[in-house]
Amino acid sequence: MLRTLRNNVAITRKFFIPQNKQVRSFWEYVNMMFNKPDTDRLKQFGPDRTCAEWVLRNGGRVVWADGTKLADYNSLPPEKQPVKKILEIDGTDSSISHYGFPHLIGCTAIRKIILHNNQYIDDRALKGLSYASSSLNYLQVSKCVNVTDTGLKELKALGNLETLVLFSLASVSDLEGCKQYLTQQLPKCKIEDCGIGMKEK
């Protein structure tokens, strides 16, 4: 509101600022920029290195096919040096989000992905796991507050899953119902709760 004087009479003017409900918050933009694929780097360095860069840049960890574990972006091999294929991705406590899941395209050796305690993982991210469906056989989704029943049911696309671990999903209203649905859709997959060796914090 703005008060002005005209002929010594106070006039109150109201200004209405249109609200754009689709405007993303500043931090969502930051997250998008840290997650979005760089097509130029993909062409130059291949899918496994660019995928590893994505995961490490956002606080996750990777395991190469030779068993080497990497959690520090600055410890990546020099760009001139070829990298092994990615075998595992651990997104625990990271900021990886659905914007970055296209990085999985072309990574043909990823067998295991853990998504634990990540506020950026939502239904769109679970749908994006389909990019790794040809090789992924172990998946853990836990303590991800923005995952709902709808997102869990998207996991039906992961036809090669052998183990699926689900727990501490606050926004899932019917976890048991989702498990039953996925059991029907993925008959070869064993669905488990939290157990020894699984991420729980």
C-alpha positions in Angstrom: 0.0 0.0 0.0 1.2 3.5 -0.8 -0.2 6.8 0.7 0.1 10.0 -1.3 -1.3 13.5 -1.0 -3.5 15.2 -3.6 -4.9 18.6 -2.8 -4.0 18.0 0.8 -6.2 14.8 0.9 -4.5 11.6 1.7 -5.2 8.9 -0.9 -4.4 5.3 -0.2 -3.5 3.2 -3.2 -3.4 -0.5 -3.3 -1.0 -2.4 -5.6 -1.8 -6.0 -6.4 1.2 -8.1 -7.3 0.3 -11.2 -9.3 1.4 -14.4 -7.6 3.0 -17.0 -9.9 2.5 -20.3 -8.3 5.0 -22.0 -10.6 7.9 -19.8 -9.5 10.5 -22.1 -8.0 12.3 -21.2 -4.9 15.9 -20.0 -5.0 17.1 -23.3 -3.5 15.2 -25.4 -6.0 17.0 -23.5 -8.8 20.3 -24.2 -7.1 19.5 -27.8 -6.7 18.4 -28.0 -10.4 21.7 -26.5 -11.5 23.8 -28.9 -9.5 21.8 -31.9 -10.8 21.0 -31.1 -14.4 23.0 -33.1 -17.0 25.7 -31.4 -19.0 25.3 -32.8 -22.5 28.7 -31.5 -23.6 30.5 -33.3 -20.8 28.5 -36.4 -21.5 29.7 -36.4 -25.1 33.3 -35.8 -24.1 33.7 -38.0 -21.1 31.0 -40.6 -21.4 28.0 -41.6 -19.1 29.9 -43.3 -16.2 32.2 -40.4 -15.5 29.5 -37.7 -15.8 27.1 -39.8 -13.7 29.8 -40.1 -11.0 30.4 -36.4 -11.2 26.7 -35.8 -10.6 26.5 -38.1 -7.6 29.7 -36.8 -6.0 28.9 -33.2 -6.7 25.7 -33.6 -4.7 27.2 -35.4 -1.7 26.7 -39.0 -2.7 29.1 -41.9 -3.1 29.9 -44.3 -5.9 31.6 -47.7 -6.2 33.4 -48.5 -9.4 33.2 -51.9 -11.1 36.7 -52.8 -9.7 35.4 -52.3 -6.1 37.0 -48.9 -5.6 34.8 -46.6 -3.5 34.7 -42.8 -4.0 33.1 -40.1 -1.9 35.1 -37.0 -2.8 34.5 -35.2 -6.0 38.1 -33.9 -6.0 39.4 -37.5 -5.9 38.0 -38.3 -9.4 40.6 -39.5 -11.8 42.1 -36.9 -14.2 39.8 -36.2 -17.2 42.4 -37.8 -19.5 42.2 -41.1 -17.6 39.4 -43.5 -18.5 37.1 -44.5 -15.6 35.6 -47.9 -14.7 31.9 -48.4 -15.0 29.8 -47.5 -12.0 28.6 -50.5 -10.0 26.8 -48.8 -7.1 25.4 -45.4 -6.1 24.8 -44.4 -2.5 22.7 -41.2 -2.3 22.5 -41.2 1.5 22.2 -37.7 3.0 22.9 -36.3 -0.5 21.1 -33.6 -2.5 20.6 -35.7 -5.7 17.2 -35.1 -7.1 15.0 -36.0 -10.1 16.7 -33.4 -12.3 19.8 -35.5 -12.4 18.4 -39.0 -13.0 18.9 -38.8 -16.8 22.6 -39.2 -15.8 21.8 -42.9 -15.4 21.2 -43.3 -19.2 24.1 -45.2 -20.7 25.4 -46.5 -17.4 25.0 -50.2 -18.1 26.6 -51.7 -15.0 24.7 -50.1 -12.1 23.5 -52.9 -9.9 22.7 -51.1 -6.6 21.3 -47.8 -5.6 20.6 -46.5 -2.1 18.3 -43.5 -1.6 18.3 -42.8 2.2 17.5 -39.7 4.2 17.3 -37.4 1.2 14.6 -34.6 1.2 15.0 -34.1 -2.6 14.1 -37.6 -3.6 10.4 -37.6 -4.6 8.0 -39.5 -6.9 9.7 -38.0 -10.0 13.0 -39.3 -8.9 11.7 -42.9 -8.4 10.2 -42.7 -11.9 13.6 -41.7 -13.1 15.1 -44.9 -11.8 13.7 -46.6 -14.9 16.8 -45.2 -16.7 18.8 -47.9 -14.9 16.2 -50.7 -15.2 18.3 -52.9 -17.5 20.9 -53.5 -14.8 19.5 -52.4 -11.4 18.9 -55.4 -9.1 19.1 -53.8 -5.6 17.3 -50.7 -4.5 16.8 -49.1 -1.1 14.4 -46.2 -0.6 14.1 -45.1 3.0 13.6 -42.0 5.1 12.8 -39.9 2.0 10.0 -37.7 3.2 8.7 -36.6 -0.2 8.1 -40.1 -1.6 4.5 -41.1 -1.7 2.5 -44.2 -2.6 2.4 -43.1 -6.2 6.1 -42.9 -6.4 6.6 -46.4 -5.0 4.3 -47.8 -7.5 6.5 -46.4 -10.3 9.1 -49.0 -9.2 7.1 -51.6 -11.2 9.2 -50.5 -14.2 12.4 -52.0 -12.6 11.9 -55.5 -14.0 15.3 -56.8 -13.0 15.1 -55.9 -9.3 15.9 -58.8 -7.0 15.9 -56.9 -3.7 13.8 -53.9 -2.7 14.2 -52.3 0.7 11.6 -49.9 1.9 11.2 -48.2 5.4 10.6 -44.9 7.2 8.6 -43.3 4.4 6.5 -40.8 6.2 4.5 -39.6 3.2 3.5 -43.2 2.2 0.0 -43.8 3.5 -0.2 -47.5 2.8 3.2 -49.1 2.7 1.9 -52.6 3.0 -0.5 -52.0 0.1 2.4 -50.7 -2.0 4.5 -53.7 -1.1 1.7 -56.1 -2.2 1.2 -54.2 -5.4 5.0 -54.4 -6.2 5.1 -58.0 -5.3 2.5 -58.7 -8.0 4.3 -56.5 -10.5 7.8 -57.7 -9.7 7.4 -61.4 -8.8 11.2 -62.1 -8.8 11.9 -59.3 -6.3 12.2 -59.8 -2.6 10.8 -56.8 -0.7 12.4 -56.2 2.7 12.2 -53.9 5.7 15.2 -52.4 7.6 17.7 -55.0 8.6 21.4 -55.5 9.4 23.7 -53.6 7.1 21.0 -51.3 5.8 21.1 -47.5 6.1 19.1 -46.4 9.2 19.7 -43.2 11.0 
